[in-house]
Every structure is written in C-alpha cells, then in structure tokens.
C-alpha cells in the first residue's frame, strides 16, 4: 500500500477531567502520573504553575470558536455531565484537544480536603482517530425551505411519544435541558417550534452571506439545471411568500411559555439555538444557564448559519462550471472545514446578526454551580421546578 499524501489526524487527551476546577475522579489511575488514591473533589489550584482558572480561560479563548461569550468558552473547556440514555461525563476542550501541546506533560497542583497540596505530573496520550465524512451540525436554513422536512419520521414520533409520556403522569411543567447540544436537523427545529407554538412562525429572519464571488455563482445557478446551494429558487421570499425567481437574495442586502423553562451550559448551538432563542425571544420562555459565580452567561452559542462542509461547497461550484477566482478549493490536508453560509437575525428590522447581538445573550436566570450540581444536573432540574 502506498504512503498517503495526507498527514494522519490524531487527538490528544489527558486522563483528568476538570469540572468547575474540581477533578471529576474520571482519571485513569493506570496512567503514569495519576495517583492510585482517590482524587475526587480535589481542587485544582494551578496548572503548569499558572492559576488554574486563568490557564483554562487563556487556552479556550485562543482555541475555542464556539461562542462569543467567554463564560461559554470556559464551560466548553471544562468537563460536563449530560444525559443521553444515561449520565456521562464529557472531558471536552481542555483535556481533549486536536492540537499538539507545547510539552508532553501537564503539572497540576491539587488540594484534597484537609490534606496538604501536592503536585501531579500527567502525560498527554496520543490517540489516532478517523475522520467523519458527515457534518457535526446542520444549522438554520435561509428561510423556510420549500422541500419541507426531509428526515426520518421516527425522530418526530420519538419526540411526540416522549411528550405523551409526560402527559400520562400528569406533568404540568416542562424543562428542556439543552446542555452540550451542538445542534442537528433544521426540519426538526422547525417541527419543535411549530409543535409548541403552532400559531407563530417557526424561524427567524435569515440572509445569505455573500461577496462578489458568491453573487457570480448565484447568477449562474438560477439559470442552471443542476440544483446547488447557490440556487435560490428553492427558497421563499419572506415579503411575498413566493419562491425567488432571480439572484436578488444574494445581490441585495398551544403550549404556555410560563409552564416551560430551558436550561443550558451555553453549549447549545445551531438548530438547538434556533429552538432556544425562538422560545425565549419570541415566546418569553424563561432560560437558565450556569457558569462562573455571579457572571451572566449566554444560553446559546451560535444560531444557525446554514453550515456546509468545504468539500460540498467545492462540489457545488464545480457543478456550475464556475471558474471565477477567489472561491473555494480543496483543503491541502485530509480534513474537514465547516463554513457558515448564512446569517440569522432576531427581527426583520435588525441589522446585527444574532450571533453578535449581545443584548440577547444572557440567560434570564443565572445558576450557581457547585461540585454536586456539576456531577448531578438533575439537582438543577429540581431547583428550576421550584421556580414555576
């Protein structure tokens, strides 16, 4: 077998997960440097000689593009507990990263109860991984897609059955936990918004990102037999309710809300943000988010953007036989790159995309995290239920 021209992709991980600067106890004590005795609920005071919180924030501000809110980026770096058929701890950004660290180990200074502080030195582990061919998230569409919902109907039925099970036990209130939710299918977000608020529009105002190159592609696509992302004939003009006939989109710039609540750690993106922001901004469903003590935290990360993989964009351009300079090209390494090709607004009159419109960022209620709630988020559900 010939040698690949692409470099191998590796993930580096360190087997100590940090939750609000408290070790989660998920460290592998067979790994060099990890103590054999319990390190659960040990406070990390320094990392490589730097105050722990400062070291993590500095790293995540540089490495994480997940949110405009530094508190959400901090949550993205720290381990979190979320539910998906069972409780699981996700080490996330700081302890599991895709870049090569400056050195082969990290030194933690920890304080465990009344014991004296001690230092532990833990090496990084290199783990080869396979590339995924599919996108992690699909974000909100430009406007309502005339093709309708195109995913497996079973997903919709599962959600309905979940709500019906709540009704069977006579549940009167609903808490939507969107922690660690990177998004999903556009149609499913539309479906949930329409299910709870059937009289309202299930989407925000969105426009396509455009430049001279994109405008040129759109003018070709609207006359081309092959359907591509640049063909605006598949979208509806908000003002008239009719499909676009030209490239002007590119070339011109009953449930009760009081009975629901949304809780996140800020890591709630794409189509999930579409649900959370629609529920909160339009229908005034109360939002809760937890992070640094007494510091407001955004309850969403990035609202849609109609994300496409770079390879898919290249294929769309090639299908149009569009030869203008300044466009997309294959990546020089075997990897993937997602590109947001849309921008979403909270109102038709808004001029600032929602992702940058800070007046909408902060959750209504700030949750103070502690070592118990970090490991057992269901304690937060109980706390929220008392607010109804």
N, C-alpha and C positions, 0 to 999 in steps of 0.2 A: 504494500500500500504506500503510495507516495505521501510525502510530507505535506500537510495542509499549509497554504499560504497565509492562513489566518492564525493569530495567536490564540492559545487556549484561554477561556474565561474562567476565573476562579473567584470563589467567595472566601473571605477570611472571617473567622469567628473566634471569639474569646469566651470560654465557658463560664462566665459570671454575668448574670443578668442583673441590671440595676433598675430598681423601682423606687422612684422619688428619693434617690440616693441611699436606698436601703437594699442590701443584697437579697435577692429573691430566694436564695437557697437552691437554685437550679444549677449551681456549679457542679461540674463533674469531678468528684474527688479522686478519680483515677488519673486525672490530668496533672502534669507537672505544675507545681506551684499552688494548687488548690488544697487548702487544709483538709485533713481527714475528719476533724471535729466539725460541729455544726457552725455554719456561718449565717444562719437565718436571723434576720432582723439585726444585722450588723450595719452600723452607719459608716458609709464611705466618706472620709474627710478630705483626702487628697488623691489625685490621680497623676502619677509621674511628677509629684511634688507641687502640683497646682491645685488650688481649691477645687473640689470635685465638681460642683455646680458650674463654676466658671469654665472648667476644662470641657465639660459636655456641651455647654451652650456655645462655646467658641467653635467646637467641632461641627455641631449641627447647623450653625449659622452659615458655615462655609460649604457644608456637604449636602444639606437638605434643601431641595427646592419645592417642598411640599406645601408650604403655606407662607403667607406674608406676615403672619403673626409669630414672633419669636417664641412665645409660650407653646404654640402648637408644634413648632420645630423641636422644642425641648421634649415634649411628650413623644414625638416621633423618634427621638434618640433613646428614650428610656423604655424599659420593658413594660408591657401592659398585659392585663388579663382580659380576655374576651371570650364570648360564648359562641360556639359553633358545634352543636350536638353535645359538647362537653366543654368545661373550662380549660383554657390553655394559656400558657404564657408565651408571648411573642418577644424575643430579645430585641428586635428591630435595630435602629440605625447605629447606635454607638458600639454595641458588642458584636454586630454582624454587618460587615461592610464589604463593598466591592472594590475598594482601593487598597493599595499596598501601604501599610503603616510605615512610619518613619523608622521604627525599630521592631525587633522580633518579640518583645515582651511589653507588658504594661505593669507598673508598680502601683498597687492600691494600699493606702493606709486606712485601716478599718478599726472601729471601736465596737466591741461586742459587749453590751451590758456594762457591768461594773469592772470588767477586765481591762487591763492596760491596752493601749493602742498597739497595733502591730502592723508590719508591712508584709504584703504577699506579692510575689512577682509571678505573673501568669503569662505563658507564651501564647502567641497567636497560632491558630490552626488553619492551614490552607485546605480548602475543600473544593475540588473541581466540580463544576456544575454544567448542566446542559442548558442551552438557550431555549426559550419558549418561542414558538412561532406565532402565537396569538398575543393580542394586546391585553394588558392587565385590566384596562378600563376602557369603556366607551362612554363618551360624555354627551351632554345635551345637544340635540340637533339644532340646526339653524332656525327653523320654525317648525310647524307641525308637518311631519313627513307624510306625504300622501300615500306612501306604501303601507302605512299603518303598523301594527305590532307584528313583528316577524320572528318571535322567539318561541320556544317550546311552551305550549299551553299548560303543561303540567306545573310550571313555575307559578303561574297565576292561580291555578287551583290549589296549590300548596298554601299560598298566602291566604286565600279565602277560607280554607279549612282551618288554618291557624286562628283566624278571627272568629270563626264559628265555635271553636273550642273555648274561646274566651266567653262567648255568649252562653254556652252550656253551663258554665259555672257562675253565671250572672255577674260577670265582671262589669263594673260601672266606669272604670277609668282605664286609660291605655298609655303605657310608657314605651316609646320607641327608642331602643338603645342602638345608636349608630356608631359606637366605638369601633375603631380600627376598620372602618368600611371605606374601601378605596373607590367604590362606585360599581357600575355594572351597565345593564342594558337600558338604553334610552326609553324604549317602549314600556319597560317595567316601571320606570319612574313616572311616566305619564299615567300609567294604569293606577298606581297607588294614589297619586294626587287626585285623579278623577274619581276614584273609589270613595275617598273620604270627603271630597268637596265637589260633588257632581255638577254643581251649577257654575263653577269657576273654570277659567282656562287652566289647563294643566301644565303650562310652561311660561317662562319669562320671555322677554324680547331678546332676540339674538341676531347678531350680524356676523358676516364672514370677515375674517382678517384678509386684507388684500393689499397688493402692491402692483406695480406696473406689470410684472411678470405674470401674476395671478390673473389680472384683468385680461391679458392677452390670451391666456389659456381659456378663460370663461367665454370669450367671444368666439373661439373655435368650437368649444364644447357644446354651445347652444345650437349649433348647426350640424353637429356630428352625430352619426348613427350609434356610436358606442356610448353607453351611459358611463359617466365618470363623476367624481366628486365635484368637478367644476361645472357640471351641467345643472343649472338652476331650474330647469323645467320640472324637477321632482319636488320643488318646494313651493309653499303657498305664500303669497304676498299678504302681510298682515292687514294692510289697509283695505284691500278689496276682497280677500278670501279666495282669490283665484290664483292659479299657478303662474309662475313667471314665464314670460314668453321671450325675454331677452336677457342680456347680461347685466341689467341695471342693479341687481342686488350686490354685485361686486363693484360696479363702476360708480355707484352713489353710496354717499355715506348715510248623608247628611247626619255628618257626624258633628259634634260640637267641639270647637277648639278648646274650650275650658275643661274638657274632660280628657285632654291629651297632653303629653309632655314629651320632649325629645332630650336625650342625654347623649353626649359625645365626649371624647377627649380631644376634640379638634381635628382628629384624623378621620375626617368624613369628607370624601371627595367626589367629584364628577357627578354621576347620576344620583348618588346618595345626597350630595349637596343640593341637587335640584329638588329633592323631596323636602329636605330640612329647611331650606330657605323659602320655598313656596309655603310650607306650613307656617313658618314664623313670620315672614314679612307680609304675606298676603292675608293669612288667616289668624295670625296672632297666637299660634300655639307656643306655649312657654318653652324656652330652651335652657338646658343646664349643661355646664362644662366645668371640668376640674383641672387645675394645674398648680402653678406657683401660688403660695398663700397671698391672698388679698390682691392678686393681679388679674384683671379682666382677661378672659380667654375667648378666642373665636370659636364658634361652634361648628364651623365648616372650614374646609381647606381651599378647594378650588372649584368653582361652579361651572362644570361643563367645559366647553371649549372645543367640542367636537374633535376628539383626539384621533389622529391617524398615524400609522406607522410610516416611517420614511420610505420603506420599500413599496408600500401601497401607493404612496404619492408618486414615486418614480414610475410605477406601472401605469398610473392614470395619465401621466404626462406622455409616456411612450404610446399609449393607446390613441392619443390625439395627434401623434406625429408632430409635436410642438417642439421647435428647435431653438427658441429664443434662449439667450444666455441669462445666467443669474438664477436658475431654478434648482430643482432637487437633483441629487445624484446619489448613486450607491455609496454606502459607507466604506471606508478603506479597511475596516476590520469586520470580522464576523460578529455582529452585534445588532442591537435594535435601538431605534430612536423614535420616540413618540413626539408628534408635533401637534400643537393645538391650532386648528384652522378656523376656529370660531371664537366669538367673544359674546358674553351674555350680560344683560342689563336688568336691573330690578324694576325699571319702569320705562315706558316708551319715551319719556322726556329726558331720561338720564343720559349724561354724556360720559360718565366714568364707568367702565366695566365693573361688574360686581366684585370680581376678584381683587380690585384695587379700591373699592368704595368702602372705606374703613368705618363709616357710620353704621354699617350693617354687621360688623364683625362680632362684637361681643355678645356672649350668651346673656339671657335675661338674669339668670341666677348663677353665681359662682360657687362651685363645690370645693370645700377644703378637703384635700386628700390626706389620708394617714396610712399607716402600714396595714391596717385592717381592710380599709376600702380598696387599697391598691391590689390586694390579693383576692378580695371577695366583693366585686362590684355589685352583687345583689344587695349588699347593705345600702348602697346608694339608691337602689330602686325603692327600698323601704322608706328611706329618707324623703324621696320625692313624693311617694304616695301620701305621706303625711301632709304635704303642701296642698293637696287637692281640696 
